[in-house]
Amino acid sequence: MRRLLFVATLLIAVPAHAELPSASGADIRHALASGKPTVIDLGARTCIPCKKMAPILEELAAKYRGKASVLFIDVHADNAAAERFKVQMIPTQVFFDAKGREVKRHVGALEKADLVRELNALGGR
């Protein structure tokens, strides 16, 4: 007798928002050479934790404009970036100091307060 396996998918509604554009290679090079702290969030538009972080990233990108760079990369659209930054799970946030050196990495969703704390510690005030 054959057994059938049924898989149920849980869909979670996440509020719509204006999407932070996926950063290009030029955007990344510019941010890392800007002399300002940078955080790059590597995720995907279809990832639930990534969707929850998106409005936070958008808010912080506006709040820190001119003081720090807050970038998003959709690794499903840019596989090379996932390889470049050695991403194993999404979302992953990579923090860079003002000299463009990686100083910290976090895997998983990150709360707004934690992102703010990291950016401020890097001098993004």
Chimera marker file (.cmm) of the C-alpha trace (Angstrom):
<marker_set name="trace">
<marker id="1" x="0.000" y="0.000" z="0.000" r="1" g="1" b="0" radius="0.5"/>
<marker id="2" x="1.289" y="3.465" z="-0.908" r="1" g="1" b="0" radius="0.5"/>
<marker id="3" x="1.307" y="6.230" z="1.614" r="1" g="1" b="0" radius="0.5"/>
<marker id="4" x="0.757" y="9.803" z="0.641" r="1" g="1" b="0" radius="0.5"/>
<marker id="5" x="2.379" y="12.674" z="2.437" r="1" g="1" b="0" radius="0.5"/>
<marker id="6" x="0.462" y="15.905" z="2.597" r="1" g="1" b="0" radius="0.5"/>
<marker id="7" x="2.280" y="19.101" z="3.442" r="1" g="1" b="0" radius="0.5"/>
<marker id="8" x="0.391" y="22.153" z="4.659" r="1" g="1" b="0" radius="0.5"/>
<marker id="9" x="1.780" y="25.613" z="4.110" r="1" g="1" b="0" radius="0.5"/>
<marker id="10" x="1.161" y="28.345" z="6.631" r="1" g="1" b="0" radius="0.5"/>
<marker id="11" x="0.854" y="31.790" z="5.113" r="1" g="1" b="0" radius="0.5"/>
<marker id="12" x="1.371" y="34.752" z="7.380" r="1" g="1" b="0" radius="0.5"/>
<marker id="13" x="0.072" y="38.141" z="6.348" r="1" g="1" b="0" radius="0.5"/>
<marker id="14" x="2.634" y="40.876" z="6.697" r="1" g="1" b="0" radius="0.5"/>
<marker id="15" x="1.550" y="44.492" z="6.190" r="1" g="1" b="0" radius="0.5"/>
<marker id="16" x="2.466" y="46.006" z="2.840" r="1" g="1" b="0" radius="0.5"/>
<marker id="17" x="5.096" y="48.723" z="2.765" r="1" g="1" b="0" radius="0.5"/>
<marker id="18" x="7.321" y="50.520" z="0.333" r="1" g="1" b="0" radius="0.5"/>
<marker id="19" x="10.210" y="48.194" z="-0.345" r="1" g="1" b="0" radius="0.5"/>
<marker id="20" x="13.801" y="49.190" z="0.227" r="1" g="1" b="0" radius="0.5"/>
<marker id="21" x="15.432" y="48.523" z="-3.149" r="1" g="1" b="0" radius="0.5"/>
<marker id="22" x="17.930" y="45.698" z="-3.379" r="1" g="1" b="0" radius="0.5"/>
<marker id="23" x="21.397" y="47.226" z="-3.314" r="1" g="1" b="0" radius="0.5"/>
<marker id="24" x="23.624" y="46.847" z="-6.353" r="1" g="1" b="0" radius="0.5"/>
<marker id="25" x="27.344" y="46.161" z="-6.308" r="1" g="1" b="0" radius="0.5"/>
<marker id="26" x="27.927" y="49.864" z="-6.958" r="1" g="1" b="0" radius="0.5"/>
<marker id="27" x="25.688" y="50.789" z="-3.986" r="1" g="1" b="0" radius="0.5"/>
<marker id="28" x="27.709" y="48.483" z="-1.736" r="1" g="1" b="0" radius="0.5"/>
<marker id="29" x="31.084" y="49.797" z="-2.955" r="1" g="1" b="0" radius="0.5"/>
<marker id="30" x="29.896" y="53.396" z="-2.481" r="1" g="1" b="0" radius="0.5"/>
<marker id="31" x="28.590" y="52.717" z="1.042" r="1" g="1" b="0" radius="0.5"/>
<marker id="32" x="31.747" y="50.916" z="2.174" r="1" g="1" b="0" radius="0.5"/>
<marker id="33" x="33.970" y="53.697" z="0.776" r="1" g="1" b="0" radius="0.5"/>
<marker id="34" x="31.814" y="56.526" z="2.202" r="1" g="1" b="0" radius="0.5"/>
<marker id="35" x="33.622" y="56.816" z="5.522" r="1" g="1" b="0" radius="0.5"/>
<marker id="36" x="30.380" y="56.041" z="7.336" r="1" g="1" b="0" radius="0.5"/>
<marker id="37" x="29.181" y="52.900" z="9.131" r="1" g="1" b="0" radius="0.5"/>
<marker id="38" x="27.155" y="50.466" z="7.042" r="1" g="1" b="0" radius="0.5"/>
<marker id="39" x="24.789" y="47.609" z="7.732" r="1" g="1" b="0" radius="0.5"/>
<marker id="40" x="23.829" y="45.255" z="4.935" r="1" g="1" b="0" radius="0.5"/>
<marker id="41" x="20.802" y="43.044" z="5.487" r="1" g="1" b="0" radius="0.5"/>
<marker id="42" x="20.928" y="39.982" z="3.251" r="1" g="1" b="0" radius="0.5"/>
<marker id="43" x="17.538" y="38.337" z="2.948" r="1" g="1" b="0" radius="0.5"/>
<marker id="44" x="14.718" y="37.699" z="0.525" r="1" g="1" b="0" radius="0.5"/>
<marker id="45" x="11.438" y="39.386" z="-0.216" r="1" g="1" b="0" radius="0.5"/>
<marker id="46" x="9.643" y="36.052" z="0.334" r="1" g="1" b="0" radius="0.5"/>
<marker id="47" x="11.221" y="35.271" z="3.732" r="1" g="1" b="0" radius="0.5"/>
<marker id="48" x="8.829" y="35.898" z="6.652" r="1" g="1" b="0" radius="0.5"/>
<marker id="49" x="11.467" y="37.222" z="9.130" r="1" g="1" b="0" radius="0.5"/>
<marker id="50" x="12.896" y="39.363" z="6.303" r="1" g="1" b="0" radius="0.5"/>
<marker id="51" x="9.445" y="40.805" z="5.589" r="1" g="1" b="0" radius="0.5"/>
<marker id="52" x="9.072" y="41.684" z="9.257" r="1" g="1" b="0" radius="0.5"/>
<marker id="53" x="12.423" y="43.483" z="9.224" r="1" g="1" b="0" radius="0.5"/>
<marker id="54" x="11.762" y="45.407" z="5.992" r="1" g="1" b="0" radius="0.5"/>
<marker id="55" x="9.835" y="48.337" z="7.554" r="1" g="1" b="0" radius="0.5"/>
<marker id="56" x="12.528" y="48.681" z="10.238" r="1" g="1" b="0" radius="0.5"/>
<marker id="57" x="15.278" y="48.802" z="7.608" r="1" g="1" b="0" radius="0.5"/>
<marker id="58" x="13.339" y="51.387" z="5.599" r="1" g="1" b="0" radius="0.5"/>
<marker id="59" x="12.824" y="53.568" z="8.660" r="1" g="1" b="0" radius="0.5"/>
<marker id="60" x="16.493" y="53.356" z="9.664" r="1" g="1" b="0" radius="0.5"/>
<marker id="61" x="17.688" y="54.029" z="6.101" r="1" g="1" b="0" radius="0.5"/>
<marker id="62" x="15.788" y="57.333" z="6.261" r="1" g="1" b="0" radius="0.5"/>
<marker id="63" x="16.768" y="58.130" z="9.863" r="1" g="1" b="0" radius="0.5"/>
<marker id="64" x="20.500" y="57.530" z="9.281" r="1" g="1" b="0" radius="0.5"/>
<marker id="65" x="20.704" y="59.104" z="5.797" r="1" g="1" b="0" radius="0.5"/>
<marker id="66" x="23.979" y="61.007" z="5.658" r="1" g="1" b="0" radius="0.5"/>
<marker id="67" x="25.242" y="59.363" z="8.873" r="1" g="1" b="0" radius="0.5"/>
<marker id="68" x="25.279" y="55.644" z="8.000" r="1" g="1" b="0" radius="0.5"/>
<marker id="69" x="24.190" y="53.350" z="5.187" r="1" g="1" b="0" radius="0.5"/>
<marker id="70" x="21.407" y="50.811" z="5.647" r="1" g="1" b="0" radius="0.5"/>
<marker id="71" x="21.246" y="48.455" z="2.657" r="1" g="1" b="0" radius="0.5"/>
<marker id="72" x="19.185" y="45.413" z="1.719" r="1" g="1" b="0" radius="0.5"/>
<marker id="73" x="20.192" y="42.670" z="-0.704" r="1" g="1" b="0" radius="0.5"/>
<marker id="74" x="17.671" y="40.131" z="-1.969" r="1" g="1" b="0" radius="0.5"/>
<marker id="75" x="19.850" y="37.022" z="-2.172" r="1" g="1" b="0" radius="0.5"/>
<marker id="76" x="17.295" y="35.229" z="-4.340" r="1" g="1" b="0" radius="0.5"/>
<marker id="77" x="17.823" y="37.916" z="-6.975" r="1" g="1" b="0" radius="0.5"/>
<marker id="78" x="21.564" y="38.294" z="-6.303" r="1" g="1" b="0" radius="0.5"/>
<marker id="79" x="23.162" y="34.912" z="-5.603" r="1" g="1" b="0" radius="0.5"/>
<marker id="80" x="26.639" y="36.387" z="-6.058" r="1" g="1" b="0" radius="0.5"/>
<marker id="81" x="26.097" y="38.666" z="-3.039" r="1" g="1" b="0" radius="0.5"/>
<marker id="82" x="25.144" y="35.673" z="-0.892" r="1" g="1" b="0" radius="0.5"/>
<marker id="83" x="28.398" y="34.001" z="-1.906" r="1" g="1" b="0" radius="0.5"/>
<marker id="84" x="30.453" y="37.184" z="-1.500" r="1" g="1" b="0" radius="0.5"/>
<marker id="85" x="29.199" y="37.726" z="2.040" r="1" g="1" b="0" radius="0.5"/>
<marker id="86" x="29.231" y="33.975" z="2.864" r="1" g="1" b="0" radius="0.5"/>
<marker id="87" x="25.572" y="33.931" z="3.861" r="1" g="1" b="0" radius="0.5"/>
<marker id="88" x="24.375" y="30.564" z="5.118" r="1" g="1" b="0" radius="0.5"/>
<marker id="89" x="20.975" y="31.582" z="6.497" r="1" g="1" b="0" radius="0.5"/>
<marker id="90" x="18.679" y="34.542" z="5.973" r="1" g="1" b="0" radius="0.5"/>
<marker id="91" x="18.242" y="37.123" z="7.172" r="1" g="1" b="0" radius="0.5"/>
<marker id="92" x="21.877" y="37.952" z="7.937" r="1" g="1" b="0" radius="0.5"/>
<marker id="93" x="23.023" y="41.426" z="8.904" r="1" g="1" b="0" radius="0.5"/>
<marker id="94" x="26.650" y="42.399" z="8.305" r="1" g="1" b="0" radius="0.5"/>
<marker id="95" x="27.961" y="45.518" z="10.066" r="1" g="1" b="0" radius="0.5"/>
<marker id="96" x="30.897" y="47.531" z="8.737" r="1" g="1" b="0" radius="0.5"/>
<marker id="97" x="32.829" y="50.327" z="10.414" r="1" g="1" b="0" radius="0.5"/>
<marker id="98" x="33.593" y="53.685" z="8.798" r="1" g="1" b="0" radius="0.5"/>
<marker id="99" x="36.669" y="52.157" z="7.112" r="1" g="1" b="0" radius="0.5"/>
<marker id="100" x="34.538" y="49.507" z="5.384" r="1" g="1" b="0" radius="0.5"/>
<marker id="101" x="35.776" y="46.635" z="7.566" r="1" g="1" b="0" radius="0.5"/>
<marker id="102" x="33.337" y="43.980" z="8.731" r="1" g="1" b="0" radius="0.5"/>
<marker id="103" x="33.073" y="44.240" z="12.504" r="1" g="1" b="0" radius="0.5"/>
<marker id="104" x="30.003" y="42.178" z="13.355" r="1" g="1" b="0" radius="0.5"/>
<marker id="105" x="27.554" y="39.726" z="11.863" r="1" g="1" b="0" radius="0.5"/>
<marker id="106" x="24.141" y="38.583" z="13.059" r="1" g="1" b="0" radius="0.5"/>
<marker id="107" x="22.020" y="35.735" z="11.715" r="1" g="1" b="0" radius="0.5"/>
<marker id="108" x="18.237" y="35.939" z="12.099" r="1" g="1" b="0" radius="0.5"/>
<marker id="109" x="15.774" y="38.763" z="12.521" r="1" g="1" b="0" radius="0.5"/>
<marker id="110" x="17.094" y="41.682" z="14.521" r="1" g="1" b="0" radius="0.5"/>
<marker id="111" x="14.957" y="44.069" z="16.544" r="1" g="1" b="0" radius="0.5"/>
<marker id="112" x="15.007" y="47.780" z="15.749" r="1" g="1" b="0" radius="0.5"/>
<marker id="113" x="16.611" y="48.660" z="19.105" r="1" g="1" b="0" radius="0.5"/>
<marker id="114" x="19.466" y="46.233" z="18.431" r="1" g="1" b="0" radius="0.5"/>
<marker id="115" x="20.082" y="47.658" z="14.954" r="1" g="1" b="0" radius="0.5"/>
<marker id="116" x="20.063" y="51.202" z="16.356" r="1" g="1" b="0" radius="0.5"/>
<marker id="117" x="22.464" y="50.208" z="19.143" r="1" g="1" b="0" radius="0.5"/>
<marker id="118" x="24.901" y="48.677" z="16.631" r="1" g="1" b="0" radius="0.5"/>
<marker id="119" x="24.747" y="51.627" z="14.236" r="1" g="1" b="0" radius="0.5"/>
<marker id="120" x="25.243" y="54.112" z="17.077" r="1" g="1" b="0" radius="0.5"/>
<marker id="121" x="28.177" y="52.087" z="18.450" r="1" g="1" b="0" radius="0.5"/>
<marker id="122" x="29.802" y="52.324" z="15.017" r="1" g="1" b="0" radius="0.5"/>
<marker id="123" x="29.423" y="56.109" z="15.027" r="1" g="1" b="0" radius="0.5"/>
<marker id="124" x="26.242" y="56.491" z="12.986" r="1" g="1" b="0" radius="0.5"/>
<marker id="125" x="24.664" y="58.968" z="15.398" r="1" g="1" b="0" radius="0.5"/>
<link id1="1" id2="2" r="1" g="1" b="0" radius="0.2"/>
<link id1="2" id2="3" r="1" g="1" b="0" radius="0.2"/>
<link id1="3" id2="4" r="1" g="1" b="0" radius="0.2"/>
<link id1="4" id2="5" r="1" g="1" b="0" radius="0.2"/>
<link id1="5" id2="6" r="1" g="1" b="0" radius="0.2"/>
<link id1="6" id2="7" r="1" g="1" b="0" radius="0.2"/>
<link id1="7" id2="8" r="1" g="1" b="0" radius="0.2"/>
<link id1="8" id2="9" r="1" g="1" b="0" radius="0.2"/>
<link id1="9" id2="10" r="1" g="1" b="0" radius="0.2"/>
<link id1="10" id2="11" r="1" g="1" b="0" radius="0.2"/>
<link id1="11" id2="12" r="1" g="1" b="0" radius="0.2"/>
<link id1="12" id2="13" r="1" g="1" b="0" radius="0.2"/>
<link id1="13" id2="14" r="1" g="1" b="0" radius="0.2"/>
<link id1="14" id2="15" r="1" g="1" b="0" radius="0.2"/>
<link id1="15" id2="16" r="1" g="1" b="0" radius="0.2"/>
<link id1="16" id2="17" r="1" g="1" b="0" radius="0.2"/>
<link id1="17" id2="18" r="1" g="1" b="0" radius="0.2"/>
<link id1="18" id2="19" r="1" g="1" b="0" radius="0.2"/>
<link id1="19" id2="20" r="1" g="1" b="0" radius="0.2"/>
<link id1="20" id2="21" r="1" g="1" b="0" radius="0.2"/>
<link id1="21" id2="22" r="1" g="1" b="0" radius="0.2"/>
<link id1="22" id2="23" r="1" g="1" b="0" radius="0.2"/>
<link id1="23" id2="24" r="1" g="1" b="0" radius="0.2"/>
<link id1="24" id2="25" r="1" g="1" b="0" radius="0.2"/>
<link id1="25" id2="26" r="1" g="1" b="0" radius="0.2"/>
<link id1="26" id2="27" r="1" g="1" b="0" radius="0.2"/>
<link id1="27" id2="28" r="1" g="1" b="0" radius="0.2"/>
<link id1="28" id2="29" r="1" g="1" b="0" radius="0.2"/>
<link id1="29" id2="30" r="1" g="1" b="0" radius="0.2"/>
<link id1="30" id2="31" r="1" g="1" b="0" radius="0.2"/>
<link id1="31" id2="32" r="1" g="1" b="0" radius="0.2"/>
<link id1="32" id2="33" r="1" g="1" b="0" radius="0.2"/>
<link id1="33" id2="34" r="1" g="1" b="0" radius="0.2"/>
<link id1="34" id2="35" r="1" g="1" b="0" radius="0.2"/>
<link id1="35" id2="36" r="1" g="1" b="0" radius="0.2"/>
<link id1="36" id2="37" r="1" g="1" b="0" radius="0.2"/>
<link id1="37" id2="38" r="1" g="1" b="0" radius="0.2"/>
<link id1="38" id2="39" r="1" g="1" b="0" radius="0.2"/>
<link id1="39" id2="40" r="1" g="1" b="0" radius="0.2"/>
<link id1="40" id2="41" r="1" g="1" b="0" radius="0.2"/>
<link id1="41" id2="42" r="1" g="1" b="0" radius="0.2"/>
<link id1="42" id2="43" r="1" g="1" b="0" radius="0.2"/>
<link id1="43" id2="44" r="1" g="1" b="0" radius="0.2"/>
<link id1="44" id2="45" r="1" g="1" b="0" radius="0.2"/>
<link id1="45" id2="46" r="1" g="1" b="0" radius="0.2"/>
<link id1="46" id2="47" r="1" g="1" b="0" radius="0.2"/>
<link id1="47" id2="48" r="1" g="1" b="0" radius="0.2"/>
<link id1="48" id2="49" r="1" g="1" b="0" radius="0.2"/>
<link id1="49" id2="50" r="1" g="1" b="0" radius="0.2"/>
<link id1="50" id2="51" r="1" g="1" b="0" radius="0.2"/>
<link id1="51" id2="52" r="1" g="1" b="0" radius="0.2"/>
<link id1="52" id2="53" r="1" g="1" b="0" radius="0.2"/>
<link id1="53" id2="54" r="1" g="1" b="0" radius="0.2"/>
<link id1="54" id2="55" r="1" g="1" b="0" radius="0.2"/>
<link id1="55" id2="56" r="1" g="1" b="0" radius="0.2"/>
<link id1="56" id2="57" r="1" g="1" b="0" radius="0.2"/>
<link id1="57" id2="58" r="1" g="1" b="0" radius="0.2"/>
<link id1="58" id2="59" r="1" g="1" b="0" radius="0.2"/>
<link id1="59" id2="60" r="1" g="1" b="0" radius="0.2"/>
<link id1="60" id2="61" r="1" g="1" b="0" radius="0.2"/>
<link id1="61" id2="62" r="1" g="1" b="0" radius="0.2"/>
<link id1="62" id2="63" r="1" g="1" b="0" radius="0.2"/>
<link id1="63" id2="64" r="1" g="1" b="0" radius="0.2"/>
<link id1="64" id2="65" r="1" g="1" b="0" radius="0.2"/>
<link id1="65" id2="66" r="1" g="1" b="0" radius="0.2"/>
<link id1="66" id2="67" r="1" g="1" b="0" radius="0.2"/>
<link id1="67" id2="68" r="1" g="1" b="0" radius="0.2"/>
<link id1="68" id2="69" r="1" g="1" b="0" radius="0.2"/>
<link id1="69" id2="70" r="1" g="1" b="0" radius="0.2"/>
<link id1="70" id2="71" r="1" g="1" b="0" radius="0.2"/>
<link id1="71" id2="72" r="1" g="1" b="0" radius="0.2"/>
<link id1="72" id2="73" r="1" g="1" b="0" radius="0.2"/>
<link id1="73" id2="74" r="1" g="1" b="0" radius="0.2"/>
<link id1="74" id2="75" r="1" g="1" b="0" radius="0.2"/>
<link id1="75" id2="76" r="1" g="1" b="0" radius="0.2"/>
<link id1="76" id2="77" r="1" g="1" b="0" radius="0.2"/>
<link id1="77" id2="78" r="1" g="1" b="0" radius="0.2"/>
<link id1="78" id2="79" r="1" g="1" b="0" radius="0.2"/>
<link id1="79" id2="80" r="1" g="1" b="0" radius="0.2"/>
<link id1="80" id2="81" r="1" g="1" b="0" radius="0.2"/>
<link id1="81" id2="82" r="1" g="1" b="0" radius="0.2"/>
<link id1="82" id2="83" r="1" g="1" b="0" radius="0.2"/>
<link id1="83" id2="84" r="1" g="1" b="0" radius="0.2"/>
<link id1="84" id2="85" r="1" g="1" b="0" radius="0.2"/>
<link id1="85" id2="86" r="1" g="1" b="0" radius="0.2"/>
<link id1="86" id2="87" r="1" g="1" b="0" radius="0.2"/>
<link id1="87" id2="88" r="1" g="1" b="0" radius="0.2"/>
<link id1="88" id2="89" r="1" g="1" b="0" radius="0.2"/>
<link id1="89" id2="90" r="1" g="1" b="0" radius="0.2"/>
<link id1="90" id2="91" r="1" g="1" b="0" radius="0.2"/>
<link id1="91" id2="92" r="1" g="1" b="0" radius="0.2"/>
<link id1="92" id2="93" r="1" g="1" b="0" radius="0.2"/>
<link id1="93" id2="94" r="1" g="1" b="0" radius="0.2"/>
<link id1="94" id2="95" r="1" g="1" b="0" radius="0.2"/>
<link id1="95" id2="96" r="1" g="1" b="0" radius="0.2"/>
<link id1="96" id2="97" r="1" g="1" b="0" radius="0.2"/>
<link id1="97" id2="98" r="1" g="1" b="0" radius="0.2"/>
<link id1="98" id2="99" r="1" g="1" b="0" radius="0.2"/>
<link id1="99" id2="100" r="1" g="1" b="0" radius="0.2"/>
<link id1="100" id2="101" r="1" g="1" b="0" radius="0.2"/>
<link id1="101" id2="102" r="1" g="1" b="0" radius="0.2"/>
<link id1="102" id2="103" r="1" g="1" b="0" radius="0.2"/>
<link id1="103" id2="104" r="1" g="1" b="0" radius="0.2"/>
<link id1="104" id2="105" r="1" g="1" b="0" radius="0.2"/>
<link id1="105" id2="106" r="1" g="1" b="0" radius="0.2"/>
<link id1="106" id2="107" r="1" g="1" b="0" radius="0.2"/>
<link id1="107" id2="108" r="1" g="1" b="0" radius="0.2"/>
<link id1="108" id2="109" r="1" g="1" b="0" radius="0.2"/>
<link id1="109" id2="110" r="1" g="1" b="0" radius="0.2"/>
<link id1="110" id2="111" r="1" g="1" b="0" radius="0.2"/>
<link id1="111" id2="112" r="1" g="1" b="0" radius="0.2"/>
<link id1="112" id2="113" r="1" g="1" b="0" radius="0.2"/>
<link id1="113" id2="114" r="1" g="1" b="0" radius="0.2"/>
<link id1="114" id2="115" r="1" g="1" b="0" radius="0.2"/>
<link id1="115" id2="116" r="1" g="1" b="0" radius="0.2"/>
<link id1="116" id2="117" r="1" g="1" b="0" radius="0.2"/>
<link id1="117" id2="118" r="1" g="1" b="0" radius="0.2"/>
<link id1="118" id2="119" r="1" g="1" b="0" radius="0.2"/>
<link id1="119" id2="120" r="1" g="1" b="0" radius="0.2"/>
<link id1="120" id2="121" r="1" g="1" b="0" radius="0.2"/>
<link id1="121" id2="122" r="1" g="1" b="0" radius="0.2"/>
<link id1="122" id2="123" r="1" g="1" b="0" radius="0.2"/>
<link id1="123" id2="124" r="1" g="1" b="0" radius="0.2"/>
<link id1="124" id2="125" r="1" g="1" b="0" radius="0.2"/>
</marker_set>
